[in-house]
């Protein structure tokens, strides 16, 4: 069918307030807004001020009470444990209400923060929704983060309670969560009053008397008593959650998500952008600790009345490269949303897709890729293998939903490999040079978005308006800085080429090389260091550490092992830090700035030009030689 994209995008351009007011009719409100958008509120304006609502009511109660009570809402599938569970909307409401009652009994109320440090189990979803139900603000921390990282988030959010589990599971190993939580609380200044701990069968843990409580026992008691906690009305502009982004050293950066605009934007995206209808099964193969998990495992599918899949496994190894096909077939998945790295892993393990024919994928319509740049080879392989459209799209933790996409529900546009498509309503995307001037079509520059941002985008950072303005709004007045470099071609298609700061993408996880440098620099043998992201066929990028050693240096093999262990402990295994390159010196500008971008081009064998401000050009030859030198 002909695409309605340009007509719909133009209608948003002509009257954005009317556009989002119409989209907001898909949400149930307790009381209406004073105006659709107040340009004088907050830093750049606020959406739906004055309105009251509740996200849990819209995601759970209205479906449980409106004809979807017996429809599956959540399917849990864990090939690691072999367990599967399905929760209808009615059962989901009972679980969430019981947990909400427990949280209230522990003194958690509207506006209080709750940190959720959980593996991929249904209780993680229940925890998010229970917080939303009582007006508490949840902050989910990915279970792969180390104790120090968790402590930094506890200190910033100052939670009244923590919901965690005894352990998480990886293929072939158990990750003990409780010791990490205990250490994080010991390190943090903000001490949570209570911790709810889910004891898993694979490995239990001891509970700290007076602070820790058994999740299952308290929730079972509340369920048996029939505790029915009503949804607490909150303002549309009240925070729903805080999600901390990587990419900074020191205090983490807490992205705030509001209630009203978030619901409107996500509900609109499910059909118009993803082409999904209520009642269909949508699977985002991500983790609840990342923004994809928040938006498209939990909130968007449930707001839309869909069935969502929570998968505790990997694309390969649990048990093989056919596990994605099994899940799609078994649970009648309509669309899958995952990172390109997942399909690179599947392709590497099973290049001919020999494991595919044994599964019935007749209901499967669309594959969506995001989280990193989808290289054309991977996209084309997926298209050939699955015989369905493969949609690359681009967005950020800060926006909570796609900025740019090929909109399936509005009618697909021609595909351009390497491009995530065109801007979605709510986003006036521009490419500017460093001086803030628009560049010509096809020319590389800074990708920015004209203010105001779409509903659901971050209104600020948690307790730090000044940092929000400095990080996102200061460099290009009137625009939001995405910190991505890219171009827009003559047809309006956006191409995202690279980051403009020190954040790298490791298998879809945004990680800070600066944070890794901070750890590496602590080693007594390291005089100076630089960490860059270099291209990797499987993960997209992996970090590589260049170190200048001092007189205390032992052999490099020992130092490399120690540095890998340090980064794993401080940042977590998701960093995938495994390579250390010893160098005599680092290339710098005359002002002392390390030329990381040039180092990255050399490492990736890309074309590069000599920086005009370099202090000593010969250092770049030394970098190239060090990269080519084999390990002893």
N, C-alpha and C positions, 0 to 999 in steps of 0.2 A: 504494500500500500504506500501511497505518497506520504512522506513525512510531514507532520504538523509542526515540526520543531520551530521553523522560522516564524510562523504565525504566532505560536505560543510565546516564544522569546520576545517578539515584538510587542505582544500584549503586556508582558511584564515591563518592558522598557517604557511603554506609553503611560502606564499607571501602576507602579509597583505596589502601592497600598491596596488598590482594588484587587490586584492579582493575589496577594497573600491573604486578604480578607476572605476571598472565595475559597482558597485552599484551607483556611481555618474552619470552614463549615464541616470538614471531615472529622473534627475533634469535638468531643463533648466538654463544654465549659460549665463551671458552676455559676459564674457571673461574667458578663461581657467586659470587653476592654474599653478604656476611655477613648483610645484612638489606636489605630493599627500600628503606627510608628511615632515615637516621640523623639525628634531629632535633638531636643535639649536635654534628654536624660542620659545618664551614663557618660561614657567617653565619646562615642560616636552616635549615640541614640540607642533606644531600646524598643523591642518588638512587643506588642500587645500589653502595654502597661495598664495596670488596674484590673485586668482579668484575673479570675481565680480558676484553678484547675487542679488535676492530680494525674500524674503520668501513669501510676499503677492502675487507676480506675480505667483509663483509656486503653491500657495494654492488656488488662485482665478482666476486670469486673464487667465492663459493658459487653464483652463477648460471652462471659460465663452466664450473664443474665439476659442475653439478647439472642439466643438461638445457637450459640457455639459451645454450650456447656460440655457436650460429649465429643467435640472435635479435638483431635490431638493438637496441643499447643506447643509442647516441647518433647523432642525425642532425644534421649541420651544414648549414645553409641560409643562404647569403649572397647576397641579391639585389644587393648593392652590387658584389661581385666576379663574380657569376655562378657561383660554385663551390658544389658540394654534395658532402658526403662522409658515408658511413654506416659506423659501427663496430659490429660485433657485440660481444657480451660477451667472446668469445674474443679479438678484436682489441683491445678496450679493455684487457683484462688485459695483453696484450703491450706496449702503449704505456706503460701506467702502470708496469709492472715495469721497463721499460728506463729511464724517467725516474727512477724510484726508485734504480736502480743509479747513475745519473749523480750524483744528489744525495748518495748515500753516498760516492762517490768524491771529492766536493768537501767531505767532512767533516761533512755534515749528518746528525744522528742524533736519537734520541728526545728530545723536549723542546726542540730547537732551533727557532727561528722562521724562517720563510721568507715574505718579502713577495712577493705576486703582483700585478704591475701590467700587466694584459693586456687586449687587446681581446676581442671575442666570437668566439673561435676555439677549436677542440677542445683545443688545447694548454693553454688555461686550465683546462679540466676535468681534463685529465691531471695538471696541476700540483697541483691541490687533492687529488686522489686519491693521487698519489704521496707527498705529504707525510703524508697519513693512513696510508699503507701502512707507512712507516718510523717512525711515531710523532712526526714533526715537527709543529709547530703552524703552520698557514698563516694569513696575514693578507692578504686580497685588498683591493686599493685600486682603486676605480673609475678607469678611464683618463681620465675627464674632469676629474679634480682636477689643480690646478696644482702646480708643483714645491714650493712652500712647504708645501702641505697634505701632499704625499707625504713630505717631509722630517720633518714632525712625527710622522707615523706610523712612519717608520723609527726615529726617536729613541726612541719609546715602546716599540716591539716589539723593538728591537735585533736585527734578523735576521742570521743567519749568511750567508744568500744571498738574492738577489732573482731572480725569474723575470719577464722582460719581453719586449717585442717592439719591433721597429724603428718601428712605426707602428700607429695605429688608423685606421679609415675612417669618415667621415661622408658623407652624400649630397653629392657635389660637391666634397669636399675630403679631404685627407690630414692627419691629426694626427700629427706627429712625436713619438713617445714617448721616444726615446733622449735627446734634449737635455733633456727634462723630468727624466728619471731621473738624468742626469749632474749637473744643477743641484741636484736634491734631495739627492744624495749629498754634493755639495760643501757644502751648507748644514747637513747633519746632523752631529751629533757621533758617532753610532753608525755606523761605516763597515762595511757588509757586506763579507765577504771575497771573495765571488764573485757574478757576475751571469751568468745564462743568458739569452741574447738570441735570440729567434726572428726571423729575417730574413724579412720579408714581400716578396712580389714587387712590390708597389706602390711601396715605397720602402725601400731598405736603409739601413744606418747603419754608422759606424765603430765598432770595438770597442777598448776600453781594454786595452792589453797588460798581462797579469798579473792582471787582474780580470775581464774579460768573456770569455765563452765562447760559441761558436756552438751554439745549442740543437740544431738539426737534425743537425749533424755528430756531436755526442757521443751523442745518443739513437740515431742510426742505427748507430753503432759498437756500442753496448750491445745493441741489438736483434739485430744480426748475430751477436754472440757468444752470443746466447741467454741473456742474463743474466736469471735468474729470482729476484727478491728476495722472500723470504717476508714475510708480514705480521707486523709486530712487535707482540706483545701489549702493550697499555697498560691502565692502570686505567680503569674506567668513569668515574671522577671526574677523569681527566687531561684537559687541554684538547685539543680537536680544532682549534679555530680562534679567532682574535681578529678581530672585525669592528668597525671604528671608526664611531661614530655622529656625525652632525653635531648641532649643538645646543649646543655649548659654545664659549666663546672660550678661547684659550690651549691647553693640552695636550689632545689629543683623548681621547675616552672610549672605551676598548676593551672591548666586550662579549665576555665569555668564553663559549664553548660547550663543554660536556663531550662525551665520546664515548658513554657508555652511555645516559643519559637521552635524549639527542638522537636516537639511533637508535630507541629505543622509541617516543617521541612521534611522530616523522615517519612511521615505518612504520604506526602505528595510524591516522594521519590520512588516509593515501592512500585506503583504502576507506571507512572509517567517516564521514569528513567530505567527501571529494571523490568518492566512489563509483567509484573506479578499480580495475580488476582487474589482476593481473600479466599482462604480455604486451600490454596496451593502450598506446596512444601518448598521452603527456601533454605539453602544451606550455605552459611559463611564459614569456611574452614579456616578459622582464625582462633584467637584466644580471647577470653573475656577481659584479659589485662590490657588489650590494645583497643584503639578507638573503633576498629572494624568490629570487634566483639561487642562493644557497647551498642553501636549503631545497628549492626546487621546480623548479629546473633540474637540479641535481646530485644531492643526497643522497636526498630522499624517493622520486623515481621509480626510482632505481637500487636503493635498499634494497628496494623493492616488486617488482623484476623487470620494470619497465616499459621502454618506449622513450621517451626524452626528446629534445626538439628544442632545439637551440641556434641561435638566429636572429640573424644579423648584418644588421639592417635596421631600418626604421621602419614604422609603420602606414600612413603616406602618404609618397609621394615615392620609394619604392624598389620598383617604379617609380610605383605609383599606389595609390589607396585600396582596391584589391582584393587587395593582397599577402597580407593575413591569410587571405582566403578561399582563395587558391591554396595556401598552406602547409597549411591544414587539410585540403584535398581531396587534395593530392599525397602527404602523409605519413600520411593516414588518422588524423588527430588525433581523439581521443575527447573531450577537454576542453581548453579554453584558459583560462589564468590570466593576466590582464593588469590594467593600471591603467585606471580610468574615462577618464582623459585620452586614451588611445589610441582609445577609441570616440568620444569627442568629436571628435577629429581626423578619423576616418573619416566620421563623420556630416556634419561641415562640408564635407569634400571631395566626398562622394557621398551627399547627403541621402536620395535615393530608393533607395540600394543597387543602382544599375543594374549594377554590376560583379559582383554576387553570383550571378545565375542561371547564368553560364557555368561555375560550379564545383560539383562534387558534394560536398555536405556531409552526406550521408546517415548517415555514421558518427559525426557530431558530436552529442554529447549535452548538454553543459553549458558555460556560460560563467561563470567566476569573476572577480569584480572586487575589488581591494583596493589599498591603498597610499594612499588618500585617500577621502573620503566620496563614495559613489556617488549622485549626484543622481537623483531619480526620473525625470526626463525622459530621461536617458541610459539608465537601466535599461529603461524602457518601450520606447524606440526599439530597443534591442538585442533585447528579447523579440519585438517585432513583426517585426524584420528576420530573425532567425535561427530563430524558432519553437522555442526551447529554453529551459529554465529559466536565469535569470540570477541568480547568487548573490553578493550582497555579503557580505564578511566582514572582520573587523577583527583585527589583531594588530600586533606591534611587532618591531623588530630584537631587542629584549631577550628576547622570548618564543620567537622562532624558528618559531612555528606559530600557527594561529588561536586567539585567545581566545574569539571569538564568531563563530558561523556558523549557517547553515541546513544541517544535516548531510545530505548527499545519500545517503550509504551507509546511514545509520540510518533513512532515510525522511524526505522533506521535510516541513517544517511549513508552515503558511500564511505567505505572504510579506507583510511589512509594509514598504512602500517607505520608504526613509530609515533603515532599521534593518539592521544586519549580522546580526541573528538573536539566538540565545540563547547563554549561556555554554557552552563545551565542557567535558567532564570534565577535571579538573585546575584549573579556574578558578572560584572562588567570588567572583563580581564583585559589588561593592557601590557605592552612590553615597552619599558623605558630604558634609556641609557643611564649611566651613573649620575648624570646631572639632572635626571628627572624629565628628560624630553622623550617624546614618543619616537620610536625607531621605525624604519621602513618595513613593510611586509617582508618576511623571510630573513630578517636580520636578528641576530642573537642579542638578548638584553635581559634586564631584570623583569621577571613576571610579577605583576602587581594586580590588585583588585581595587577598583574605585569604591570608596565608602558611600553609603553604609554597606556592611556585609549582610548576607542573606540571613533570614531567621535561622536559629540553631547554631550559628557561628559564635565563637567565644565573644562575650561582651567585655571581658577583662581577664586578668590573671588573679588567682586567689590572693586576696589581701595585698595586691601590688599593682595599683593602677599606673603608677609611674613607670614601672618596669614594662608593663604592657605597651604604653605609648613609646617608650624608648626602643623596645624590641621590634615592634611591628608598624608603627605609624610615623615615627620621627624622620626617617631617612627620605621618604617620599610623601610629603604633606598631601593629605586628601586621599591617600591610598593605603591599603594594607600590603605590607611587604611579605611575599610568600617565601623569600629566601631561596627561590628556585630561579635558574636561568633557563631561558627558552626563546621560542619565536612563534609568531602567528603568520601563517602563509596567506596568500592572496584570497583563498576561499574561506578564511576565518578559522581554520583548524589550528589548534594549539599543539606545539611540540615542546615537551619538557626535556631539557638536555642534561642538566646537572644541578647540584646544590650550589648555592653561592656562599655558603658558610662551611663549617667543619663537620656537618652531620653526614654520616654515611648510612647506607641501607644494607644491612646484613640480613638476607632472607626475609625482607619486608619489615625488619625491625630498625627503627631510626635510632642510631646510636651516635654519641659524640666522640670524635677522635680527641677532642680537648680533654674530655673526662678520662680517657685512656692515658693520655700524655701525663696527666696529673699523677696517675698511679705509677707509670713507668719511671717518672722522674724521681720517685721516692727510693728507688733502688740505690744502694750505696755505691755501686760501680758505674752508675749512669751520670755523666756530667751534663748531657743535653740530649733532648730527644724530639722527634716529630712523628706523629702517627697519621697516616693517610689511608684512604680506602682505595684498594686496587681491584680491578675487574676480576670476577670469578665466575666461571661458567655455570656453577650450581647456585650459589648464594647471591649473585648479582654483584656484591662487593664484599671483600674481607679486609680487615685492618692489617696494616704492615707497619711495624715500628722501626724507625731509624734511630740508632743510638750512638752517641759519641761517648766513649768510655773514658773513665779517669784512671788514675794510677792504682786504684784499688781493684781493678778488673781481674777476675779469674778467667778461666776459659769461657769463650762465648757460648758454648753448648750449655754449660751450667747456668749462665746468666739468662739465656733464652728460656730454659725450663722455669727458672724462678720468676721471670717476668710474666710468663704465661699463667703461672699459678696465682700471682698477685692480681692480675687483671680478672681472672676467673673469680677470685674471692671477693674483690671490691665491686666489679661491674656485673659479673655473672657469666655463665657459660654462653649466653646468647651473643656475647661480644665476638666469639669465634676468633679470638686473638691467638695466632699460632706462629707468626713469622717475625723474627727480629733480624735486622740487617745492620751490622756494625759499619760505621763510616767515620772518617777522620774529622769531618765538619759538615755543617748543614748550610745549604744555600740560603742567603738572606738578601734583603734589600739593604740599601745603605742606612735606612732607618731602623734596621734590626728585625724586620718582619720575615719570618721563614716562608719561603716560596713553595708552599705545599701543593698548590695547583699545578705548578710546573713539574714537581716531583711525581705527582700522580700521572701526568701525561707520559713522562719518561717510563714509569713502571708499566703503564698500559700500552706502550709502544705506539702512542698517538703522535701526530704531528704537533710540534710546539715551536714557539719563537722565543728568542732570548729576551727575557724581561729587561726593559730599559733601565730599571732601577737596581739591577743586581750588583752586589758588591764585588764578587769575584766569579766570572763566568766559568773558570776552570772547575769549580766545585760541581757543576752539573755533570761534567764528564766523570768525576769521581763517583757520583751517585749512580750513573749508568753502569759503571764497572762493578760497583758493589752489588747491584741487583743481579748481574750476570754471574757473579762468582759463586761456584757451587759450595755447599756446606762441607766442612771438613768431616 
